[in-house]
Amino acid sequence: MAPQPLPCTRPARADAARNYDRLVTAARETFAEHGTDTSLEEIARRAGVGIGTLYRRFPSRTALLEAVYVEEIQSVCDRAYEFDRQLEPFEALAAWLRSFLGYGLSKGSLASELTVALGKDSPFFQSCKVNVQEAGALLLDKAKAAGDVRPELELMDIMRLVGGINMGRDMETEQANRLLDIVLCGLRPAKTPAAS
């Protein structure tokens, strides 16, 4: 199943695309360091462009947040396909869930601000959600086919569990990974007792 295209406003012209990439990278780094309420002037300065260039490409803070979010969701999806090519089915699913957990723990304020601005049921979020679900379903289906995951599980069961771990924003990464280990153990099929 081919992933759906994520919403993207990246320009085709080389110089415009270069400025776009510099602005998104600067925004992502600045948001990670200082939060999403960082001034747009600071982001433009860090990207090495004028504020007018930023506003031509991103007419609002929300537009810039969307671009950063799409880039990060694309990275989450790309990792699923990479893990699928490189690892055995269960290990691929586990590696992807670990990366998804790490992404969720580090990006809470970005998603929260976009949810307030756009609404959680907006077409933007629905498109992102479809892509993540397609990537995760690929890994889950392969792990089920290999007999490594309980057949009755659905992707949303697992995503809700990982989402629950992500709700603990003040949680240490080590504790979050321990909780994910418990989830991963629960994905395995029940062992049948040995005959006496």
N, CA, C and O of each residue as an XYZ file, in Angstrom:
784
protein
N       0.857     -1.180      0.000
C       0.000      0.000      0.000
C       0.896      1.233      0.000
O       1.736      1.398      0.884
N       0.716      2.083     -0.978
C       1.528      3.296     -1.086
C       0.977      4.365     -0.150
O      -0.237      4.542     -0.057
N       1.863      5.080      0.544
C       1.385      6.126      1.445
C       0.739      7.265      0.673
O       1.104      7.545     -0.469
N      -0.219      7.913      1.308
C      -0.862      9.089      0.731
C       0.109     10.264      0.838
O       0.894     10.335      1.783
N       0.058     11.179     -0.117
C       0.952     12.337      0.017
C       0.544     13.194      1.213
O      -0.636     13.473      1.431
N       1.539     13.597      1.968
C       1.290     14.498      3.091
C       1.112     15.910      2.552
O       1.639     16.242      1.491
N       0.363     16.752      3.287
C       0.204     18.136      2.848
C       1.584     18.801      2.786
O       2.335     18.764      3.761
N       1.913     19.399      1.659
C       3.236     19.997      1.518
C       3.139     21.279      0.715
O       2.410     21.365     -0.273
N       3.878     22.256      1.154
C       3.901     23.521      0.424
C       5.319     23.837     -0.035
O       5.631     24.984     -0.354
N       6.178     22.820     -0.069
C       7.574     23.037     -0.473
C       7.605     23.453     -1.934
O       7.055     22.753     -2.785
N       8.243     24.588     -2.242
C       8.277     25.073     -3.618
C       9.199     24.238     -4.504
O      10.097     23.555     -4.010
N       8.970     24.299     -5.815
C       9.763     23.533     -6.760
C      11.044     24.279     -7.171
O      12.073     23.645     -7.405
N      10.990     25.598     -7.260
C      12.153     26.365     -7.701
C      13.302     26.163     -6.711
O      13.083     26.194     -5.500
N      14.520     25.958     -7.209
C      15.658     25.571     -6.371
C      15.959     26.577     -5.259
O      16.146     26.178     -4.110
N      16.010     27.863     -5.575
C      16.347     28.840     -4.540
C      15.236     28.952     -3.501
O      15.501     29.094     -2.308
N      13.994     28.889     -3.965
C      12.862     28.940     -3.033
C      12.826     27.687     -2.160
O      12.540     27.764     -0.965
N      13.117     26.534     -2.763
C      13.141     25.275     -1.998
C      14.250     25.314     -0.952
O      14.067     24.830      0.165
N      15.383     25.878     -1.303
C      16.495     25.985     -0.365
C      16.111     26.866      0.827
O      16.383     26.513      1.974
N      15.479     28.011      0.553
C      15.025     28.883      1.651
C      13.968     28.189      2.506
O      13.982     28.298      3.732
N      13.061     27.481      1.854
C      12.024     26.732      2.565
C      12.680     25.749      3.539
O      12.341     25.710      4.722
N      13.625     24.955      3.019
C      14.302     23.956      3.854
C      15.055     24.608      5.011
O      15.028     24.100      6.132
N      15.722     25.725      4.749
C      16.460     26.424      5.806
C      15.514     26.944      6.877
O      15.814     26.858      8.068
N      14.373     27.482      6.458
C      13.397     27.999      7.423
C      12.787     26.880      8.256
O      12.640     27.025      9.470
N      12.432     25.768      7.623
C      11.835     24.651      8.370
C      12.852     24.068      9.343
O      12.513     23.762     10.486
N      14.092     23.914      8.898
C      15.137     23.398      9.788
C      15.363     24.345     10.970
O      15.443     23.908     12.119
N      15.463     25.632     10.680
C      15.663     26.615     11.753
C      14.474     26.617     12.718
O      14.658     26.709     13.931
N      13.265     26.516     12.179
C      12.071     26.493     13.036
C      12.070     25.243     13.914
O      11.813     25.324     15.115
N      12.357     24.094     13.315
C      12.366     22.843     14.089
C      13.373     22.929     15.229
O      13.060     22.567     16.363
N      14.582     23.406     14.936
C      15.628     23.504     15.962
C      15.255     24.533     17.036
O      15.441     24.291     18.228
N      14.734     25.664     16.606
C      14.369     26.719     17.553
C      13.205     26.287     18.433
O      13.213     26.530     19.640
N      12.207     25.648     17.836
C      11.072     25.157     18.627
C      11.544     24.126     19.651
O      11.074     24.119     20.789
N      12.473     23.256     19.246
C      12.976     22.231     20.171
C      13.727     22.869     21.333
O      13.646     22.395     22.466
N      14.454     23.940     21.053
C      15.259     24.582     22.095
C      14.454     25.532     22.979
O      14.661     25.586     24.191
N      13.525     26.289     22.360
C      12.880     27.383     23.088
C      11.358     27.318     23.111
O      10.722     28.192     23.701
N      10.763     26.319     22.494
C       9.310     26.224     22.446
C       8.751     26.899     21.202
O       9.460     27.611     20.491
N       7.474     26.664     20.955
C       6.853     27.131     19.715
C       6.487     28.611     19.734
O       6.058     29.147     18.713
N       6.646     29.280     20.870
C       6.315     30.704     20.898
C       7.526     31.583     20.573
O       7.490     32.797     20.778
N       8.597     30.964     20.065
C       9.782     31.713     19.635
C       9.389     32.718     18.552
O       8.499     32.440     17.749
N      10.032     33.865     18.524
C       9.688     34.881     17.526
C      10.068     34.406     16.121
O      11.074     33.726     15.917
N       9.232     34.789     15.174
C       9.502     34.441     13.780
C      10.750     35.168     13.283
O      11.454     34.662     12.410
N      11.026     36.342     13.827
C      12.243     37.071     13.460
C      13.484     36.255     13.822
O      14.450     36.212     13.059
N      13.453     35.607     14.991
C      14.578     34.770     15.418
C      14.750     33.594     14.462
O      15.879     33.234     14.127
N      13.662     32.999     14.025
C      13.743     31.867     13.096
C      14.326     32.326     11.757
O      15.184     31.649     11.190
N      13.866     33.466     11.256
C      14.401     33.994      9.993
C      15.896     34.278     10.122
O      16.675     33.935      9.233
N      16.292     34.902     11.227
C      17.711     35.189     11.456
C      18.533     33.914     11.458
O      19.590     33.835     10.831
N      18.033     32.919     12.174
C      18.750     31.646     12.272
C      18.852     30.949     10.918
O      19.838     30.265     10.642
N      17.840     31.121     10.080
C      17.844     30.508      8.743
C      18.701     31.302      7.764
O      19.009     30.826      6.672
N      19.086     32.517      8.159
C      19.902     33.346      7.286
C      19.108     34.010      6.169
O      19.637     34.271      5.089
N      17.821     34.284      6.442
C      16.973     34.963      5.453
C      16.275     36.134      6.133
O      16.243     36.231      7.360
N      15.721     37.018      5.317
C      14.983     38.144      5.865
C      13.592     37.721      6.312
O      13.078     36.691      5.876
N      12.992     38.511      7.173
C      11.654     38.217      7.678
C      10.631     38.210      6.542
O       9.651     37.468      6.594
N      10.856     39.034      5.516
C       9.953     39.047      4.356
C       9.948     37.708      3.635
O       8.902     37.251      3.174
N      11.117     37.077      3.535
C      11.208     35.745      2.910
C      10.405     34.740      3.720
O       9.681     33.915      3.162
N      10.536     34.813      5.040
C       9.764     33.909      5.896
C       8.267     34.108      5.649
O       7.541     33.137      5.435
N       7.808     35.341      5.676
C       6.371     35.597      5.522
C       5.857     35.274      4.120
O       4.693     34.906      3.965
N       6.710     35.407      3.087
C       6.274     35.005      1.740
C       6.031     33.497      1.693
O       5.093     33.030      1.047
N       6.872     32.756      2.373
C       6.759     31.294      2.360
C       5.722     30.802      3.381
O       4.968     29.866      3.113
N       5.700     31.442      4.541
C       4.818     31.035      5.637
C       4.075     32.276      6.142
O       4.601     33.007      6.982
N       2.868     32.520      5.642
C       2.166     33.755      5.991
C       1.725     33.841      7.457
O       1.291     34.899      7.914
N       1.834     32.743      8.183
C       1.449     32.750      9.600
C       2.315     31.758     10.370
O       2.951     30.880      9.787
N       2.326     31.916     11.685
C       3.036     30.969     12.546
C       2.473     29.561     12.342
O       3.224     28.586     12.324
N       1.151     29.457     12.188
C       0.521     28.145     11.995
C       1.044     27.467     10.736
O       1.287     26.260     10.742
N       1.221     28.223      9.660
C       1.746     27.640      8.417
C       3.149     27.079      8.624
O       3.487     26.030      8.075
N       3.960     27.768      9.407
C       5.310     27.281      9.699
C       5.252     26.039     10.591
O       5.995     25.081     10.374
N       4.376     26.057     11.586
C       4.195     24.883     12.445
C       3.757     23.676     11.623
O       4.240     22.565     11.841
N       2.838     23.892     10.675
C       2.384     22.804      9.817
C       3.541     22.207      9.029
O       3.656     20.985      8.929
N       4.395     23.049      8.470
C       5.520     22.568      7.667
C       6.477     21.726      8.516
O       6.947     20.677      8.073
N       6.762     22.187      9.732
C       7.648     21.432     10.625
C       6.986     20.098     10.987
O       7.638     19.054     10.972
N       5.712     20.137     11.307
C       4.990     18.922     11.702
C       4.975     17.909     10.556
O       5.211     16.722     10.780
N       4.700     18.364      9.339
C       4.669     17.459      8.177
C       6.035     16.813      7.976
O       6.127     15.613      7.717
N       7.081     17.601      8.094
C       8.429     17.042      7.927
C       8.692     15.955      8.967
O       9.287     14.923      8.658
N       8.253     16.188     10.181
C       8.493     15.212     11.242
C       7.630     13.961     11.067
O       8.093     12.848     11.317
N       6.391     14.137     10.643
C       5.528     12.979     10.388
C       6.087     12.169      9.221
O       6.063     10.939      9.251
N       6.584     12.847      8.205
C       7.191     12.145      7.078
C       8.377     11.315      7.552
O       8.581     10.194      7.086
N       9.155     11.860      8.471
C      10.297     11.133      9.021
C       9.833      9.892      9.792
O      10.442      8.828      9.678
N       8.759     10.027     10.573
C       8.193      8.883     11.303
C       7.774      7.787     10.316
O       8.045      6.608     10.542
N       7.123      8.175      9.239
C       6.672      7.207      8.229
C       7.858      6.576      7.502
O       7.888      5.363      7.289
N       8.826      7.395      7.127
C      10.011      6.875      6.424
C      10.737      5.836      7.264
O      11.219      4.833      6.738
N      10.818      6.077      8.586
C      11.490      5.105      9.455
C      10.775      3.766      9.436
O      11.430      2.727      9.508
N       9.452      3.757      9.342
C       8.718      2.487      9.278
C       9.156      1.687      8.059
O       9.396      0.484      8.156
N       9.260      2.348      6.919
C       9.641      1.644      5.692
C      11.110      1.206      5.744
O      11.460      0.150      5.218
N      11.958      2.004      6.368
C      13.367      1.610      6.538
C      13.472      0.390      7.452
O      14.176     -0.567      7.128
N      12.779      0.419      8.588
C      12.817     -0.718      9.507
C      12.266     -1.968      8.836
O      12.768     -3.067      9.068
N      11.240     -1.812      8.007
C      10.661     -2.949      7.302
C      11.702     -3.601      6.390
O      11.747     -4.826      6.280
N      12.529     -2.800      5.745
C      13.547     -3.340      4.839
C      14.722     -3.963      5.600
O      15.355     -4.895      5.105
N      15.014     -3.453      6.799
C      16.248     -3.829      7.482
C      16.091     -4.889      8.574
O      17.060     -5.573      8.904
N      14.896     -5.037      9.138
C      14.737     -5.867     10.334
C      13.675     -6.948     10.142
O      12.841     -6.880      9.238
N      13.734     -7.927     11.008
C      12.683     -8.950     11.053
C      11.380     -8.283     11.499
O      11.417     -7.227     12.130
N      10.220     -8.890     11.179
C       8.937     -8.209     11.413
C       8.720     -7.656     12.820
O       8.380     -6.482     12.962
N       8.905     -8.464     13.860
C       8.633     -7.941     15.208
C       9.635     -6.855     15.583
O       9.265     -5.843     16.177
N      10.910     -7.067     15.236
C      11.932     -6.071     15.555
C      11.665     -4.760     14.818
O      11.909     -3.681     15.357
N      11.162     -4.854     13.585
C      10.828     -3.644     12.826
C       9.700     -2.885     13.517
O       9.767     -1.665     13.668
N       8.660     -3.614     13.939
C       7.543     -2.978     14.634
C       8.018     -2.357     15.943
O       7.666     -1.219     16.254
N       8.814     -3.094     16.709
C       9.307     -2.585     17.999
C      10.184     -1.349     17.802
O      10.052     -0.377     18.545
N      11.074     -1.374     16.813
C      11.953     -0.232     16.555
C      11.129      0.993     16.162
O      11.417      2.110     16.593
N      10.102      0.774     15.342
C       9.272      1.895     14.920
C       8.486      2.469     16.102
O       8.373      3.688     16.238
N       7.945      1.599     16.955
C       7.208      2.086     18.115
C       8.129      2.857     19.059
O       7.706      3.843     19.663
N       9.382      2.419     19.191
C      10.343      3.158     20.015
C      10.599      4.546     19.421
O      10.646      5.539     20.146
N      10.763      4.603     18.094
C      11.022      5.907     17.472
C       9.781      6.789     17.556
O       9.894      8.003     17.726
N       8.596      6.187     17.436
C       7.352      6.936     17.538
C       7.179      7.482     18.957
O       6.740      8.617     19.143
N       7.524      6.672     19.945
C       7.458      7.126     21.338
C       8.415      8.289     21.562
O       8.041      9.288     22.176
N       9.633      8.170     21.074
C      10.611      9.254     21.223
C      10.143     10.522     20.550
O      10.313     11.617     21.088
N       9.553     10.381     19.373
C       9.021     11.544     18.663
C       7.915     12.193     19.504
O       7.904     13.411     19.680
N       7.000     11.391     20.014
C       5.875     11.920     20.783
C       6.305     12.626     22.055
O       5.743     13.660     22.416
N       7.301     12.073     22.738
C       7.758     12.687     23.987
C       8.426     14.029     23.733
O       8.378     14.918     24.584
N       9.046     14.182     22.571
C       9.782     15.421     22.314
C       8.969     16.483     21.587
O       9.398     17.635     21.535
N       7.813     16.145     21.024
C       7.105     17.086     20.158
C       5.716     17.472     20.646
O       4.883     17.905     19.850
N       5.458     17.326     21.911
C       4.122     17.595     22.426
C       3.604     18.987     22.183
O       2.450     19.142     21.784
N       4.420     20.026     22.409
C       3.904     21.383     22.291
C       3.587     21.747     20.852
O       2.653     22.510     20.603
N       4.337     21.222     19.906
C       4.080     21.489     18.490
C       2.702     20.955     18.103
O       1.891     21.673     17.519
N       2.446     19.691     18.431
C       1.150     19.093     18.103
C       0.024     19.796     18.857
O      -1.052     20.019     18.302
N       0.265     20.139     20.102
C      -0.777     20.807     20.893
C      -1.162     22.148     20.294
O      -2.346     22.465     20.179
N      -0.160     22.941     19.911
C      -0.462     24.260     19.347
C      -1.205     24.125     18.015
O      -2.128     24.890     17.738
N      -0.805     23.161     17.201
C      -1.499     22.951     15.928
C      -2.928     22.462     16.157
O      -3.842     22.855     15.433
N      -3.122     21.613     17.154
C      -4.466     21.132     17.454
C      -5.375     22.288     17.839
O      -6.532     22.339     17.420
N      -4.859     23.209     18.631
C      -5.648     24.388     19.015
C      -5.970     25.222     17.776
O      -7.096     25.691     17.614
N      -4.978     25.407     16.902
C      -5.160     26.263     15.730
C      -6.061     25.631     14.666
O      -6.865     26.323     14.041
N      -5.926     24.321     14.462
C      -6.607     23.672     13.335
C      -7.765     22.774     13.743
O      -8.694     22.566     12.962
N      -7.720     22.241     14.956
C      -8.698     21.247     15.391
C      -8.188     19.848     15.091
O      -7.632     19.598     14.021
N      -8.378     18.942     16.032
C      -7.812     17.600     15.873
C      -8.427     16.819     14.716
O      -7.823     15.861     14.235
N      -9.613     17.209     14.263
C     -10.256     16.509     13.151
C     -10.080     17.233     11.818
O     -10.787     16.941     10.854
N      -9.144     18.171     11.762
C      -8.932     18.942     10.534
C      -8.405     18.037      9.420
O      -7.794     17.006      9.703
N      -8.632     18.408      8.164
C      -8.071     17.636      7.046
C      -6.555     17.480      7.151
O      -6.009     16.447      6.766
N      -5.881     18.495      7.667
C      -4.424     18.419      7.836
C      -4.053     17.240      8.733
O      -3.232     16.404      8.355
N      -4.658     17.171      9.923
C      -4.334     16.084     10.848
C      -4.817     14.739     10.313
O      -4.157     13.722     10.527
N      -5.938     14.716      9.632
C      -6.438     13.459      9.076
C      -5.457     12.894      8.049
O      -5.217     11.687      8.021
N      -4.896     13.747      7.217
C      -3.919     13.309      6.225
C      -2.669     12.746      6.906
O      -2.161     11.697      6.509
N      -2.182     13.437      7.917
C      -1.014     12.958      8.656
C      -1.309     11.617      9.327
O      -0.485     10.703      9.305
N      -2.488     11.517      9.917
C      -2.889     10.295     10.622
C      -2.956      9.103      9.668
O      -2.512      8.008     10.012
N      -3.508      9.311      8.477
C      -3.610      8.232      7.485
C      -2.221      7.709      7.136
O      -2.017      6.499      7.044
N      -1.273      8.609      6.942
C       0.083      8.192      6.596
C       0.749      7.394      7.710
O       1.394      6.377      7.451
N       0.595      7.851      8.945
C       1.176      7.125     10.079
C       0.513      5.758     10.209
O       1.190      4.762     10.460
N      -0.795      5.706     10.041
C      -1.506      4.436     10.161
C      -1.095      3.462      9.074
O      -0.954      2.270      9.345
N      -0.897      3.937      7.845
C      -0.469      3.046      6.768
C       0.918      2.479      7.051
O       1.166      1.295      6.826
N       1.817      3.322      7.543
C       3.169      2.866      7.859
C       3.139      1.844      8.994
O       3.786      0.800      8.912
N       2.386      2.147     10.052
C       2.294      1.228     11.185
C       1.595     -0.067     10.830
O       2.001     -1.135     11.289
N       0.540      0.009     10.012
C      -0.208     -1.192      9.612
C       0.672     -2.141      8.817
O       0.567     -3.358      8.965
N       1.537     -1.594      7.977
C       2.461     -2.443      7.218
C       3.290     -3.294      8.169
O       3.412     -4.505      7.982
N       3.859     -2.662      9.188
C       4.708     -3.382     10.141
C       3.905     -4.351     10.990
O       4.338     -5.479     11.223
N       2.737     -3.921     11.456
C       1.908     -4.796     12.289
C       1.443     -6.009     11.498
O       1.504     -7.131     12.001
N       0.984     -5.806     10.278
C       0.509     -6.930      9.463
C       1.613     -7.950      9.207
O       1.365     -9.155      9.238
N       2.818     -7.479      8.958
C       3.934     -8.405      8.732
C       4.288     -9.160     10.012
O       4.602    -10.349      9.959
N       4.240     -8.487     11.151
C       4.530     -9.157     12.419
C       3.448    -10.186     12.748
O       3.745    -11.254     13.283
N       2.195     -9.860     12.427
C       1.113    -10.840     12.628
C       1.314    -12.045     11.710
O       1.190    -13.190     12.146
N       1.621    -11.787     10.447
C       1.813    -12.876      9.478
C       2.955    -13.793      9.893
O       2.925    -14.990      9.607
N       3.962    -13.240     10.567
C       5.091    -14.042     11.044
C       4.758    -14.778     12.339
O       5.560    -15.579     12.820
N       3.575    -14.510     12.910
C       3.176    -15.145     14.162
C       3.799    -14.513     15.388
O       3.794    -15.105     16.467
N       4.340    -13.301     15.230
C       5.036    -12.626     16.328
C       4.134    -11.732     17.165
O       4.527    -11.299     18.248
N       2.920    -11.448     16.674
C       2.000    -10.543     17.353
C       0.631    -11.211     17.429
O       0.215    -11.917     16.510
N      -0.055    -10.976     18.531
C      -1.394    -11.541     18.716
C      -2.290    -11.122     17.546
O      -2.338     -9.944     17.190
N      -2.991    -12.074     16.955
C      -3.756    -11.777     15.739
C      -4.937    -10.836     15.946
O      -5.371    -10.183     14.997
N      -5.465    -10.751     17.163
C      -6.643     -9.913     17.383
C      -6.312     -8.435     17.556
O      -7.217     -7.600     17.569
N      -5.041     -8.102     17.689
C      -4.659     -6.707     17.918
C      -4.865     -5.862     16.670
O      -4.657     -6.316     15.544
N      -5.276     -4.637     16.898
C      -5.405     -3.665     15.811
C      -4.393     -2.559     16.062
O      -3.976     -2.322     17.196
N      -4.011     -1.895     14.997
C      -3.008     -0.844     15.127
C      -3.448      0.221     16.127
O      -2.632      0.705     16.912
N      -4.724      0.591     16.107
C      -5.170      1.642     17.025
C      -5.060      1.215     18.481
O      -4.888      2.064     19.357
N      -5.157     -0.090     18.761
C      -4.929     -0.568     20.132
C      -3.517     -0.178     20.577
O      -3.311      0.362     21.664
N      -2.572     -0.464     19.713
C      -1.166     -0.226     20.037
C      -0.874      1.273     20.087
O      -0.175      1.745     20.983
N      -1.410      2.014     19.124
C      -1.144      3.447     19.080
C      -1.725      4.153     20.308
O      -1.138      5.110     20.812
N      -2.869      3.683     20.783
C      -3.441      4.283     21.995
C      -2.571      3.993     23.221
O      -2.416      4.848     24.093
N      -2.008      2.793     23.280
C      -1.108      2.478     24.392
C       0.135      3.363     24.349
O       0.548      3.912     25.371
N       0.726      3.496     23.173
C       1.906      4.350     23.040
C       1.518      5.815     23.300
O       2.271      6.560     23.927
N       0.356      6.212     22.821
C      -0.129      7.567     23.086
C      -0.309      7.812     24.574
O      -0.036      8.908     25.064
N      -0.767      6.794     25.294
C      -0.911      6.919     26.745
C       0.423      7.154     27.425
O       0.521      7.943     28.364
N       1.455      6.463     26.946
C       2.791      6.692     27.495
C       3.223      8.126     27.191
O       3.816      8.798     28.035
N       2.922      8.579     25.988
C       3.298      9.939     25.588
C       2.591     11.017     26.410
O       3.066     12.151     26.478
N       1.475     10.679     27.026
C       0.750     11.662     27.827
C       1.566     12.099     29.038
O       1.362     13.198     29.555
N       2.476     11.264     29.491
C       3.326     11.610     30.632
C       4.478     12.483     30.192
O       5.622     12.030     30.174
N       4.203     13.726     29.837
C       5.200     14.632     29.266
C       6.405     14.848     30.196
O       7.515     15.092     29.724
N       6.187     14.759     31.500
C       7.303     14.980     32.423
C       8.025     13.674     32.746
O       8.904     13.644     33.607
N       7.657     12.603     32.059
C       8.239     11.295     32.305
C       9.661     11.225     31.750
O       9.948     11.750     30.674
N      10.532     10.578     32.490
C      11.900     10.344     32.013
C      11.842      9.355     30.846
O      10.982      8.475     30.804
N      12.763      9.516     29.909
C      12.817      8.634     28.740
C      12.992      7.180     29.162
O      12.400      6.279     28.567
N      13.793      6.958     30.174
C      14.037      5.591     30.653
C      12.726      4.938     31.121
O      12.461      3.780     30.800
N      11.922      5.671     31.868
C      10.646      5.128     32.333
C       9.703      4.888     31.158
O       9.018      3.867     31.116
N       9.661      5.812     30.210
C       8.810      5.643     29.030
C       9.198      4.389     28.264
O       8.328      3.652     27.800
N      10.491      4.140     28.128
C      10.940      2.939     27.419
C      10.614      1.667     28.192
O      10.317      0.639     27.584
N      10.663      1.719     29.524
C      10.256      0.553     30.325
C       8.779      0.248     30.091
O       8.393     -0.909     29.931
N       7.956      1.300     30.072
C       6.530      1.094     29.821
C       6.305      0.529     28.418
O       5.451     -0.337     28.225
N       7.066      1.015     27.445
C       6.932      0.470     26.096
C       7.366     -0.988     26.055
O       6.771     -1.782     25.327
N       8.388     -1.358     26.820
C       8.791     -2.777     26.892
C       7.636     -3.645     27.372
O       7.435     -4.750     26.867
N       6.879     -3.148     28.346
C       5.712     -3.894     28.840
C       4.686     -4.050     27.727
O       4.125     -5.130     27.540
N       4.442     -2.970     26.989
C       3.506     -3.024     25.862
C       3.984     -4.044     24.837
O       3.198     -4.862     24.359
N       5.270     -3.999     24.497
C       5.808     -4.918     23.492
C       5.651     -6.371     23.931
O       5.343     -7.235     23.110
N       5.860     -6.650     25.220
C       5.650     -8.023     25.727
C       4.189     -8.437     25.555
O       3.895     -9.588     25.231
N       3.287     -7.494     25.773
C       1.868     -7.781     25.640
C       1.411     -8.001     24.207
O       0.327     -8.543     23.987
N       2.200     -7.600     23.241
C       1.839     -7.814     21.839
C       2.056     -9.253     21.412
O       1.413     -9.737     20.480
N       2.955     -9.930     22.088
C       3.308    -11.303     21.713
C       2.124    -12.233     21.951
O       1.337    -12.017     22.872
N       1.996    -13.275     21.116
C       0.930    -14.250     21.344
C       1.154    -14.982     22.676
O       2.288    -15.187     23.108
N       0.048    -15.365     23.308
C       0.146    -16.121     24.553
C       0.766    -17.473     24.270
O       0.436    -18.132     23.284
N       1.668    -17.875     25.148
C       2.276    -19.207     24.985
C       1.294    -20.263     25.456
O       0.638    -20.105     26.485
N       1.202    -21.320     24.704
C       0.321    -22.413     25.126
C       1.072    -23.259     26.131
O       2.255    -23.544     25.940
N       0.397    -23.671     27.214
C       1.088    -24.467     28.239
C       1.574    -25.803     27.657
O       0.913    -26.419     26.822
N       2.727    -26.213     28.121
C       3.294    -27.488     27.656
C       2.434    -28.633     28.167
O       1.948    -28.608     29.298
N       2.255    -29.635     27.316
C       1.451    -30.797     27.715
C       2.192    -31.585     28.783
O       3.415    -31.712     28.733
N       1.431    -32.127     29.773
C       2.058    -32.899     30.857
C       2.250    -34.313     30.427
O       2.762    -35.128     31.194
